[in-house]
Amino acid sequence: MAEETKTPESTGTEGTKPEEKKPETKPETKEPTIQDLMNEVAKLKREKDKASSEAAEFKKKYRESLSEVEKASEEKAEKEAQREEQFQQLMRENTINKIEKSYLAMGWTAEEASKVAIAEADNDFDAKVKIMKEVDERKKKEYEAAFLASRPELNAGTGNGKTYTKEQFSKMSPVELTKLKRENEAEYNRLISL
């Protein structure tokens, strides 16, 4: 079956004519003239300019106040950073003084104690070890010197109790000098130093 298309005539309202549209009647208004429209545009433009200038003025005041706030916070942060830096410096100096005091109590020289305290405060392990080795060598030499000073002088002589004078030493042949050095090195060294 073919589809039936409905038209206004086939909708069951046969015999009636479709309604004709009547133009709507509006109350008659006076159409604005170009001059009126130009005046309206100028008025809107003035209002827009006024609003823009007010907004710009508010932005300017806000930026000025914001920059003052930012300046104040920046100055505060700088002062705080300076205080923190000073505090850390004082803490470091205090730590160095405490460490230095303990090394001085162990018999270190002031210079050695200061160097090792700085190395320890800076966590410089290599420098600390180097300084400690130098101190050990110095102390070893001091102990050896103290030990040798505390011992009585040995009189080794030539083995036969004989000592030589400078003239006798200068007249010795190379063979005799070698023999003296082997037999009594202390006497040989004493004679050389004269």
C-alpha positions in Angstrom: 0.0 0.0 0.0 1.2 3.4 -0.7 1.7 5.8 2.0 -0.8 8.4 2.4 0.5 11.9 2.9 -1.7 14.1 5.0 -2.4 17.5 3.8 -4.6 20.0 5.5 -7.3 18.9 3.3 -6.9 15.2 4.3 -6.8 15.8 8.0 -10.4 15.6 8.4 -11.2 19.3 8.0 -12.4 19.0 4.6 -14.2 21.9 3.2 -12.5 24.5 5.4 -9.8 26.6 4.1 -6.5 27.0 5.9 -6.2 30.1 8.0 -4.5 33.0 6.5 -2.0 34.7 8.5 -2.8 38.2 9.3 0.0 40.6 9.9 0.5 41.5 13.6 -0.2 45.0 14.3 2.3 46.8 16.5 1.8 50.0 18.1 3.4 52.5 16.0 6.7 53.8 17.3 8.8 56.4 16.0 11.9 54.9 14.3 15.1 56.2 15.7 17.0 58.5 13.5 20.8 58.2 12.7 21.4 61.1 15.0 19.7 59.4 17.9 21.6 56.2 17.2 24.9 58.2 17.1 24.1 59.9 20.4 23.3 56.5 22.0 26.6 55.0 20.7 28.5 58.0 22.1 26.7 57.7 25.4 27.6 53.9 25.6 31.2 54.7 24.6 31.5 57.3 27.4 30.2 54.8 29.9 32.6 52.1 28.7 35.5 54.5 28.9 34.5 55.5 32.4 34.2 51.9 33.5 37.6 51.1 31.9 39.3 54.0 33.6 37.8 53.0 36.9 39.0 49.4 36.4 42.4 50.6 35.5 42.6 52.8 38.5 41.5 49.9 40.8 44.1 47.7 39.1 46.8 50.3 39.6 45.9 50.7 43.3 45.8 46.9 43.7 49.2 46.5 42.0 50.7 49.3 44.2 49.3 47.7 47.3 50.4 44.3 46.2 53.9 45.4 45.3 54.1 47.0 48.8 53.0 43.8 50.4 55.4 41.8 48.2 58.2 44.3 49.1 57.4 43.9 52.8 57.4 40.1 52.5 60.6 40.2 50.5 62.4 42.4 53.0 61.1 40.1 55.8 62.4 37.1 54.0 65.8 38.7 53.5 66.1 39.7 57.1 65.1 36.1 58.1 67.7 34.7 55.8 70.4 37.0 57.3 69.4 36.0 60.8 69.5 32.3 59.9 72.9 32.8 58.2 74.2 34.6 61.3 72.7 31.9 63.6 74.4 29.1 61.5 77.7 31.0 61.6 77.5 31.3 65.4 76.6 27.6 65.8 79.6 26.7 63.6 82.0 28.9 65.6 80.6 27.4 68.8 81.1 23.9 67.6 84.6 24.7 66.4 85.5 26.2 69.8 84.2 23.1 71.7 86.1 20.7 69.4 89.3 22.9 69.6 89.1 22.9 73.4 88.9 19.1 73.6 92.0 18.7 71.3 93.9 21.3 73.3 93.2 19.3 76.4 94.8 16.2 74.7 98.0 18.1 74.2 97.7 19.4 70.7 99.1 22.8 69.7 96.6 25.6 69.2 97.2 25.6 65.5 96.7 21.9 65.2 93.6 22.0 67.3 92.1 24.8 65.3 92.8 23.1 62.0 91.3 19.8 63.0 88.3 21.5 64.6 87.5 23.4 61.4 87.9 20.2 59.4 85.6 18.3 61.7 83.0 21.1 61.7 83.1 21.0 57.9 82.9 17.2 57.8 86.2 17.1 55.8 87.4 13.7 56.8 90.5 13.7 54.5 91.8 17.0 56.0 91.1 15.7 59.5 93.1 12.4 58.9 96.0 14.4 57.3 96.2 16.7 60.4 96.0 13.7 62.7 98.9 12.0 60.9 101.0 15.2 61.2 100.2 15.4 64.9 101.2 11.7 65.4 104.5 12.3 63.6 105.2 15.4 65.7 104.3 13.6 69.0 106.5 10.6 68.0 109.5 12.9 67.4 108.8 14.6 70.8 108.6 11.2 72.6 111.8 10.0 70.9 113.6 13.3 71.8 112.3 13.0 75.4 113.4 9.4 75.6 116.9 10.1 74.3 117.2 13.1 76.7 116.3 10.9 79.6 118.9 8.3 78.9 122.5 8.7 80.2 125.1 9.3 77.5 126.8 6.2 76.3 130.5 6.3 76.2 131.2 3.8 73.5 134.6 5.1 72.4 136.7 3.0 70.1 136.2 -0.2 71.9 139.6 0.1 73.6 138.5 3.3 75.5 140.4 5.5 73.2 139.0 8.7 71.7 140.5 10.7 68.9 141.2 14.3 68.4 140.4 16.4 65.3 144.1 16.3 64.2 144.2 12.5 64.6 141.0 12.2 62.6 142.2 14.4 59.8 145.4 12.3 59.4 143.5 9.0 59.1 143.7 7.1 55.8 140.4 6.2 54.1 140.8 2.6 55.2 141.2 3.8 58.9 138.2 6.1 58.5 136.0 3.2 57.2 137.2 0.9 60.0 136.4 3.7 62.6 132.9 4.2 61.1 132.2 0.4 61.3 133.5 0.0 64.8 132.3 3.2 66.4 129.9 5.2 64.3 129.1 7.6 67.2 132.7 8.6 67.5 133.0 8.9 63.8 129.9 11.2 63.6 131.3 13.3 66.5 134.6 13.8 64.8 132.9 14.8 61.5 130.8 17.4 63.3 133.8 19.1 64.8 
